[in-house]
Amino acid sequence: MSQKNFLERLIINLEKAEIPYMISGSPGSSFHGEPRESESELEFRDVLGIIMVQWENLNREYLQKWARELGVESLLDDIINKAENL
């Protein structure tokens, strides 16, 4: 049985039983036929979400120090700018 057939059967049974569900990630993309985001886009979105949730608690000096050490200062700047504009 293909992954798509399995998901179709699973969804039918979940809906019959009136169980809420969500299909995400690669199986969801396969089922809906949409391309999956690249790993770097997913990582950016994950970090952005964490920064937004922890916005008031961020130690920006610490983050900037390690971004400089790791050579990802521009990436941190992009994420912080995006968080400030949401």
TIKOLKOL-591964 format. One record per atom (N, C-alpha, C, CB): residue number from 1; residue in one letter; atom name; x, y, z. Coordinates in nm, 4 decimals. Glycine has a CB too. Layout:
N
pos | code | site | east | north | up
NUM | A | CA | X | Y | Z
...
END
This chain:
86
pos | code | site | east | north | up
1 | M | N | 0.0846 | -0.1170 | 0.0000
1 | M | CA | 0.0000 | 0.0000 | 0.0000
1 | M | C | 0.0897 | 0.1240 | 0.0000
1 | M | CB | -0.0965 | -0.0006 | 0.1223
2 | S | N | 0.0573 | 0.2182 | -0.0863
2 | S | CA | 0.1380 | 0.3407 | -0.0945
2 | S | C | 0.1088 | 0.4304 | 0.0260
2 | S | CB | 0.1094 | 0.4172 | -0.2275
3 | Q | N | 0.1996 | 0.5234 | 0.0497
3 | Q | CA | 0.1816 | 0.6168 | 0.1600
3 | Q | C | 0.0538 | 0.6984 | 0.1401
3 | Q | CB | 0.3037 | 0.7099 | 0.1724
4 | K | N | 0.0291 | 0.7405 | 0.0174
4 | K | CA | -0.0904 | 0.8202 | -0.0104
4 | K | C | -0.2169 | 0.7397 | 0.0186
4 | K | CB | -0.0903 | 0.8683 | -0.1566
5 | N | N | -0.2214 | 0.6128 | -0.0242
5 | N | CA | -0.3382 | 0.5283 | 0.0033
5 | N | C | -0.3575 | 0.5086 | 0.1535
5 | N | CB | -0.3233 | 0.3917 | -0.0660
6 | F | N | -0.2471 | 0.4862 | 0.2228
6 | F | CA | -0.2550 | 0.4700 | 0.3684
6 | F | C | -0.3137 | 0.5949 | 0.4328
6 | F | CB | -0.1157 | 0.4400 | 0.4276
7 | L | N | -0.2646 | 0.7128 | 0.3924
7 | L | CA | -0.3142 | 0.8379 | 0.4498
7 | L | C | -0.4616 | 0.8584 | 0.4173
7 | L | CB | -0.2322 | 0.9567 | 0.3984
8 | E | N | -0.5016 | 0.8256 | 0.2953
8 | E | CA | -0.6428 | 0.8392 | 0.2579
8 | E | C | -0.7306 | 0.7523 | 0.3474
8 | E | CB | -0.6637 | 0.8012 | 0.1099
9 | R | N | -0.6900 | 0.6275 | 0.3693
9 | R | CA | -0.7672 | 0.5360 | 0.4550
9 | R | C | -0.7690 | 0.5849 | 0.5991
9 | R | CB | -0.7089 | 0.3938 | 0.4487
10 | L | N | -0.6549 | 0.6335 | 0.6457
10 | L | CA | -0.6454 | 0.6854 | 0.7816
10 | L | C | -0.7402 | 0.8035 | 0.8000
10 | L | CB | -0.5008 | 0.7272 | 0.8137
11 | I | N | -0.7395 | 0.8960 | 0.7052
11 | I | CA | -0.8258 | 1.0143 | 0.7136
11 | I | C | -0.9733 | 0.9745 | 0.7127
11 | I | CB | -0.7964 | 1.1107 | 0.5971
12 | I | N | -1.0092 | 0.8835 | 0.6270
12 | I | CA | -1.1488 | 0.8371 | 0.6215
12 | I | C | -1.1909 | 0.7827 | 0.7578
12 | I | CB | -1.1667 | 0.7278 | 0.5119
13 | N | N | -1.1056 | 0.7006 | 0.8189
13 | N | CA | -1.1387 | 0.6421 | 0.9492
13 | N | C | -1.1407 | 0.7454 | 1.0614
13 | N | CB | -1.0398 | 0.5327 | 0.9832
14 | L | N | -1.0492 | 0.8404 | 1.0575
14 | L | CA | -1.0497 | 0.9463 | 1.1585
14 | L | C | -1.1759 | 1.0312 | 1.1473
14 | L | CB | -0.9248 | 1.0348 | 1.1444
15 | E | N | -1.2147 | 1.0650 | 1.0239
15 | E | CA | -1.3345 | 1.1455 | 1.0039
15 | E | C | -1.4602 | 1.0686 | 1.0443
15 | E | CB | -1.3444 | 1.1900 | 0.8580
16 | K | N | -1.4654 | 0.9403 | 1.0134
16 | K | CA | -1.5784 | 0.8560 | 1.0535
16 | K | C | -1.5941 | 0.8553 | 1.2055
16 | K | CB | -1.5597 | 0.7120 | 1.0013
17 | A | N | -1.4818 | 0.8478 | 1.2752
17 | A | CA | -1.4824 | 0.8445 | 1.4213
17 | A | C | -1.4902 | 0.9849 | 1.4819
17 | A | CB | -1.3580 | 0.7732 | 1.4723
18 | E | N | -1.4976 | 1.0872 | 1.3962
18 | E | CA | -1.5031 | 1.2277 | 1.4375
18 | E | C | -1.3856 | 1.2661 | 1.5276
18 | E | CB | -1.6342 | 1.2555 | 1.5097
19 | I | N | -1.2673 | 1.2194 | 1.4883
19 | I | CA | -1.1444 | 1.2507 | 1.5609
19 | I | C | -1.0710 | 1.3620 | 1.4845
19 | I | CB | -1.0533 | 1.1227 | 1.5772
20 | P | N | -1.0462 | 1.4757 | 1.5503
20 | P | CA | -0.9699 | 1.5828 | 1.4835
20 | P | C | -0.8288 | 1.5338 | 1.4503
20 | P | CB | -0.9631 | 1.7104 | 1.5733
21 | Y | N | -0.7747 | 1.5808 | 1.3406
21 | Y | CA | -0.6416 | 1.5372 | 1.3007
21 | Y | C | -0.5719 | 1.6474 | 1.2233
21 | Y | CB | -0.6490 | 1.4090 | 1.2168
22 | M | N | -0.4411 | 1.6322 | 1.2124
22 | M | CA | -0.3599 | 1.7218 | 1.1308
22 | M | C | -0.2453 | 1.6391 | 1.0748
22 | M | CB | -0.3072 | 1.8453 | 1.2136
23 | I | N | -0.2218 | 1.6519 | 0.9481
23 | I | CA | -0.1101 | 1.5829 | 0.8849
23 | I | C | -0.0090 | 1.6894 | 0.8469
23 | I | CB | -0.1559 | 1.4986 | 0.7595
24 | S | N | 0.1139 | 1.6725 | 0.8947
24 | S | CA | 0.2157 | 1.7738 | 0.8682
24 | S | C | 0.3433 | 1.7095 | 0.8187
24 | S | CB | 0.2436 | 1.8566 | 0.9933
25 | G | N | 0.4386 | 1.7939 | 0.7887
25 | G | CA | 0.5682 | 1.7452 | 0.7454
25 | G | C | 0.5632 | 1.6795 | 0.6092
25 | G | CB | 0.6225 | 1.6490 | 0.8455
26 | S | N | 0.6545 | 1.5887 | 0.5882
26 | S | CA | 0.6657 | 1.5215 | 0.4594
26 | S | C | 0.5390 | 1.4459 | 0.4201
26 | S | CB | 0.7819 | 1.4265 | 0.4619
27 | P | N | 0.4744 | 1.3701 | 0.5119
27 | P | CA | 0.3507 | 1.3020 | 0.4722
27 | P | C | 0.2420 | 1.4002 | 0.4287
27 | P | CB | 0.2992 | 1.2164 | 0.5872
28 | G | N | 0.2304 | 1.5115 | 0.4996
28 | G | CA | 0.1310 | 1.6120 | 0.4625
28 | G | C | 0.1594 | 1.6725 | 0.3263
28 | G | CB | 0.1257 | 1.7214 | 0.5668
29 | S | N | 0.2862 | 1.7001 | 0.3009
29 | S | CA | 0.3242 | 1.7545 | 0.1702
29 | S | C | 0.2974 | 1.6536 | 0.0596
29 | S | CB | 0.4721 | 1.7952 | 0.1697
30 | S | N | 0.3272 | 1.5277 | 0.0868
30 | S | CA | 0.3022 | 1.4235 | -0.0123
30 | S | C | 0.1532 | 1.4126 | -0.0411
30 | S | CB | 0.3572 | 1.2885 | 0.0358
31 | F | N | 0.0742 | 1.4164 | 0.0640
31 | F | CA | -0.0701 | 1.4004 | 0.0482
31 | F | C | -0.1305 | 1.5166 | -0.0286
31 | F | CB | -0.1373 | 1.3874 | 0.1841
32 | H | N | -0.0872 | 1.6382 | 0.0062
32 | H | CA | -0.1438 | 1.7564 | -0.0578
32 | H | C | -0.0730 | 1.7943 | -0.1872
32 | H | CB | -0.1393 | 1.8721 | 0.0372
33 | G | N | 0.0365 | 1.7292 | -0.2160
33 | G | CA | 0.1072 | 1.7542 | -0.3409
33 | G | C | 0.1809 | 1.8859 | -0.3449
33 | G | CB | 0.0122 | 1.7491 | -0.4532
34 | E | N | 0.2104 | 1.9435 | -0.2293
34 | E | CA | 0.2816 | 2.0705 | -0.2249
34 | E | C | 0.4279 | 2.0451 | -0.1941
34 | E | CB | 0.2194 | 2.1653 | -0.1203
35 | P | N | 0.5168 | 2.1228 | -0.2532
35 | P | CA | 0.6583 | 2.1035 | -0.2237
35 | P | C | 0.6887 | 2.1363 | -0.0782
35 | P | CB | 0.7443 | 2.1896 | -0.3161
36 | R | N | 0.7764 | 2.0617 | -0.0198
36 | R | CA | 0.8178 | 2.0824 | 0.1182
36 | R | C | 0.9196 | 2.1955 | 0.1228
36 | R | CB | 0.8767 | 1.9522 | 0.1789
37 | E | N | 0.9124 | 2.2743 | 0.2290
37 | E | CA | 1.0095 | 2.3811 | 0.2455
37 | E | C | 1.1482 | 2.3206 | 0.2605
37 | E | CB | 0.9745 | 2.4697 | 0.3674
38 | S | N | 1.2485 | 2.3976 | 0.2229
38 | S | CA | 1.3843 | 2.3485 | 0.2396
38 | S | C | 1.4188 | 2.3448 | 0.3881
38 | S | CB | 1.4850 | 2.4369 | 0.1618
39 | E | N | 1.5189 | 2.2678 | 0.4197
39 | E | CA | 1.5594 | 2.2537 | 0.5597
39 | E | C | 1.5967 | 2.3891 | 0.6186
39 | E | CB | 1.6775 | 2.1560 | 0.5725
40 | S | N | 1.6669 | 2.4730 | 0.5433
40 | S | CA | 1.7079 | 2.6025 | 0.5977
40 | S | C | 1.5871 | 2.6934 | 0.6218
40 | S | CB | 1.8071 | 2.6709 | 0.5027
41 | E | N | 1.4839 | 2.6853 | 0.5363
41 | E | CA | 1.3628 | 2.7650 | 0.5586
41 | E | C | 1.2911 | 2.7190 | 0.6849
41 | E | CB | 1.2682 | 2.7555 | 0.4372
42 | L | N | 1.2869 | 2.5882 | 0.7066
42 | L | CA | 1.2241 | 2.5346 | 0.8268
42 | L | C | 1.3004 | 2.5762 | 0.9512
42 | L | CB | 1.2151 | 2.3827 | 0.8192
43 | E | N | 1.4320 | 2.5692 | 0.9452
43 | E | CA | 1.5139 | 2.6091 | 1.0588
43 | E | C | 1.4961 | 2.7580 | 1.0899
43 | E | CB | 1.6614 | 2.5779 | 1.0314
44 | F | N | 1.4933 | 2.8413 | 0.9851
44 | F | CA | 1.4733 | 2.9854 | 1.0033
44 | F | C | 1.3398 | 3.0095 | 1.0723
44 | F | CB | 1.4788 | 3.0603 | 0.8670
45 | R | N | 1.2348 | 2.9436 | 1.0238
45 | R | CA | 1.1017 | 2.9609 | 1.0810
45 | R | C | 1.0978 | 2.9126 | 1.2259
45 | R | CB | 0.9975 | 2.8859 | 0.9973
46 | D | N | 1.1656 | 2.8012 | 1.2554
46 | D | CA | 1.1701 | 2.7497 | 1.3928
46 | D | C | 1.2382 | 2.8495 | 1.4857
46 | D | CB | 1.2436 | 2.6145 | 1.3977
47 | V | N | 1.3526 | 2.9010 | 1.4441
47 | V | CA | 1.4259 | 2.9980 | 1.5274
47 | V | C | 1.3435 | 3.1250 | 1.5445
47 | V | CB | 1.5641 | 3.0318 | 1.4646
48 | L | N | 1.2791 | 3.1701 | 1.4380
48 | L | CA | 1.1948 | 3.2891 | 1.4456
48 | L | C | 1.0830 | 3.2682 | 1.5481
48 | L | CB | 1.1354 | 3.3225 | 1.3068
49 | G | N | 1.0213 | 3.1520 | 1.5470
49 | G | CA | 0.9146 | 3.1224 | 1.6426
49 | G | C | 0.9646 | 3.1264 | 1.7860
49 | G | CB | 0.8539 | 2.9865 | 1.6132
50 | I | N | 1.0812 | 3.0694 | 1.8096
50 | I | CA | 1.1387 | 3.0693 | 1.9442
50 | I | C | 1.1691 | 3.2120 | 1.9881
50 | I | CB | 1.2669 | 2.9830 | 1.9491
51 | I | N | 1.2276 | 3.2899 | 1.8995
51 | I | CA | 1.2618 | 3.4289 | 1.9331
51 | I | C | 1.1362 | 3.5091 | 1.9630
51 | I | CB | 1.3406 | 3.4951 | 1.8182
52 | M | N | 1.0314 | 3.4871 | 1.8861
52 | M | CA | 0.9076 | 3.5623 | 1.9100
52 | M | C | 0.8445 | 3.5249 | 2.0448
52 | M | CB | 0.8071 | 3.5368 | 1.7961
53 | V | N | 0.8461 | 3.3964 | 2.0789
53 | V | CA | 0.7887 | 3.3525 | 2.2063
53 | V | C | 0.8720 | 3.4041 | 2.3234
53 | V | CB | 0.7793 | 3.1986 | 2.2112
54 | Q | N | 1.0029 | 3.4066 | 2.3071
54 | Q | CA | 1.0936 | 3.4458 | 2.4157
54 | Q | C | 1.1404 | 3.5914 | 2.4041
54 | Q | CB | 1.2145 | 3.3536 | 2.4173
55 | W | N | 1.0744 | 3.6711 | 2.3228
55 | W | CA | 1.1193 | 3.8069 | 2.2901
55 | W | C | 1.1598 | 3.8873 | 2.4141
55 | W | CB | 1.0094 | 3.8807 | 2.2156
56 | E | N | 1.0773 | 3.8871 | 2.5165
56 | E | CA | 1.1041 | 3.9673 | 2.6363
56 | E | C | 1.2219 | 3.9130 | 2.7182
56 | E | CB | 0.9795 | 3.9727 | 2.7236
57 | N | N | 1.2545 | 3.7853 | 2.7009
57 | N | CA | 1.3594 | 3.7218 | 2.7814
57 | N | C | 1.4938 | 3.7099 | 2.7095
57 | N | CB | 1.3140 | 3.5853 | 2.8236
58 | L | N | 1.5010 | 3.7562 | 2.5862
58 | L | CA | 1.6235 | 3.7375 | 2.5080
58 | L | C | 1.7403 | 3.8170 | 2.5635
58 | L | CB | 1.5998 | 3.7767 | 2.3640
59 | N | N | 1.8537 | 3.7522 | 2.5699
59 | N | CA | 1.9787 | 3.8203 | 2.6037
59 | N | C | 2.0472 | 3.8474 | 2.4688
59 | N | CB | 2.0715 | 3.7327 | 2.7033
60 | R | N | 2.0173 | 3.9635 | 2.4123
60 | R | CA | 2.0653 | 3.9942 | 2.2767
60 | R | C | 2.2168 | 4.0014 | 2.2696
60 | R | CB | 2.0062 | 4.1254 | 2.2286
61 | E | N | 2.2812 | 4.0500 | 2.3744
61 | E | CA | 2.4279 | 4.0556 | 2.3733
61 | E | C | 2.4864 | 3.9151 | 2.3618
61 | E | CB | 2.4808 | 4.1254 | 2.5010
62 | Y | N | 2.4300 | 3.8219 | 2.4357
62 | Y | CA | 2.4758 | 3.6828 | 2.4315
62 | Y | C | 2.4545 | 3.6239 | 2.2916
62 | Y | CB | 2.4012 | 3.5978 | 2.5378
63 | L | N | 2.3354 | 3.6470 | 2.2353
63 | L | CA | 2.3078 | 3.5963 | 2.1007
63 | L | C | 2.4032 | 3.6559 | 1.9978
63 | L | CB | 2.1633 | 3.6267 | 2.0613
64 | Q | N | 2.4282 | 3.7867 | 2.0070
64 | Q | CA | 2.5168 | 3.8518 | 1.9115
64 | Q | C | 2.6606 | 3.8032 | 1.9271
64 | Q | CB | 2.5105 | 4.0033 | 1.9284
65 | K | N | 2.7027 | 3.7798 | 2.0514
65 | K | CA | 2.8379 | 3.7271 | 2.0739
65 | K | C | 2.8552 | 3.5940 | 2.0026
65 | K | CB | 2.8659 | 3.7107 | 2.2247
66 | W | N | 2.7586 | 3.5029 | 2.0213
66 | W | CA | 2.7713 | 3.3700 | 1.9604
66 | W | C | 2.7471 | 3.3736 | 1.8104
66 | W | CB | 2.6741 | 3.2729 | 2.0252
67 | A | N | 2.6628 | 3.4626 | 1.7639
67 | A | CA | 2.6432 | 3.4762 | 1.6193
67 | A | C | 2.7742 | 3.5215 | 1.5545
67 | A | CB | 2.5283 | 3.5773 | 1.5876
68 | R | N | 2.8434 | 3.6129 | 1.6210
68 | R | CA | 2.9737 | 3.6602 | 1.5705
68 | R | C | 3.0741 | 3.5452 | 1.5708
68 | R | CB | 3.0273 | 3.7789 | 1.6568
69 | E | N | 3.0801 | 3.4699 | 1.6829
69 | E | CA | 3.1728 | 3.3559 | 1.6941
69 | E | C | 3.1480 | 3.2515 | 1.5855
69 | E | CB | 3.1601 | 3.2905 | 1.8321
70 | L | N | 3.0201 | 3.2292 | 1.5550
70 | L | CA | 2.9832 | 3.1244 | 1.4591
70 | L | C | 2.9740 | 3.1742 | 1.3147
70 | L | CB | 2.8511 | 3.0638 | 1.4990
71 | G | N | 2.9908 | 3.3055 | 1.2973
71 | G | CA | 2.9864 | 3.3618 | 1.1622
71 | G | C | 2.8466 | 3.3684 | 1.1028
71 | G | CB | 3.0738 | 3.2818 | 1.0719
72 | V | N | 2.7452 | 3.3855 | 1.1897
72 | V | CA | 2.6068 | 3.3910 | 1.1398
72 | V | C | 2.5376 | 3.5209 | 1.1831
72 | V | CB | 2.5265 | 3.2689 | 1.1907
73 | E | N | 2.6163 | 3.6277 | 1.1956
73 | E | CA | 2.5603 | 3.7559 | 1.2386
73 | E | C | 2.4485 | 3.8052 | 1.1479
73 | E | CB | 2.6691 | 3.8597 | 1.2446
74 | S | N | 2.4669 | 3.7929 | 1.0178
74 | S | CA | 2.3645 | 3.8437 | 0.9257
74 | S | C | 2.2356 | 3.7621 | 0.9378
74 | S | CB | 2.4162 | 3.8404 | 0.7801
75 | L | N | 2.2478 | 3.6337 | 0.9638
75 | L | CA | 2.1300 | 3.5496 | 0.9816
75 | L | C | 2.0544 | 3.5901 | 1.1085
75 | L | CB | 2.1704 | 3.4006 | 0.9879
76 | L | N | 2.1270 | 3.6136 | 1.2177
76 | L | CA | 2.0627 | 3.6592 | 1.3410
76 | L | C | 1.9949 | 3.7943 | 1.3188
76 | L | CB | 2.1658 | 3.6692 | 1.4555
77 | D | N | 2.0634 | 3.8850 | 1.2492
77 | D | CA | 2.0039 | 4.0160 | 1.2191
77 | D | C | 1.8750 | 4.0002 | 1.1403
77 | D | CB | 2.1027 | 4.1037 | 1.1408
78 | D | N | 1.8754 | 3.9110 | 1.0402
78 | D | CA | 1.7551 | 3.8865 | 0.9595
78 | D | C | 1.6400 | 3.8361 | 1.0457
78 | D | CB | 1.7851 | 3.7852 | 0.8481
79 | I | N | 1.6696 | 3.7433 | 1.1347
79 | I | CA | 1.5668 | 3.6849 | 1.2193
79 | I | C | 1.5106 | 3.7892 | 1.3164
79 | I | CB | 1.6231 | 3.5648 | 1.2966
80 | I | N | 1.5982 | 3.8676 | 1.3785
80 | I | CA | 1.5520 | 3.9701 | 1.4723
80 | I | C | 1.4712 | 4.0776 | 1.3997
80 | I | CB | 1.6715 | 4.0338 | 1.5454
81 | N | N | 1.5170 | 4.1195 | 1.2810
81 | N | CA | 1.4411 | 4.2187 | 1.2033
81 | N | C | 1.3034 | 4.1660 | 1.1669
81 | N | CB | 1.5174 | 4.2573 | 1.0759
82 | K | N | 1.2967 | 4.0412 | 1.1274
82 | K | CA | 1.1676 | 3.9808 | 1.0913
82 | K | C | 1.0766 | 3.9756 | 1.2142
82 | K | CB | 1.1879 | 3.8377 | 1.0326
83 | A | N | 1.1315 | 3.9350 | 1.3302
83 | A | CA | 1.0527 | 3.9264 | 1.4523
83 | A | C | 1.0004 | 4.0656 | 1.4935
83 | A | CB | 1.1373 | 3.8646 | 1.5659
84 | E | N | 1.0820 | 4.1687 | 1.4762
84 | E | CA | 1.0407 | 4.3043 | 1.5132
84 | E | C | 0.9279 | 4.3549 | 1.4230
84 | E | CB | 1.1604 | 4.3999 | 1.5059
85 | N | N | 0.9208 | 4.3036 | 1.3018
85 | N | CA | 0.8206 | 4.3532 | 1.2062
85 | N | C | 0.6962 | 4.2662 | 1.1983
85 | N | CB | 0.8816 | 4.3636 | 1.0694
86 | L | N | 0.6850 | 4.1673 | 1.2840
86 | L | CA | 0.5638 | 4.0844 | 1.2854
86 | L | C | 0.4661 | 4.1287 | 1.3902
86 | L | CB | 0.5988 | 3.9402 | 1.3080
END
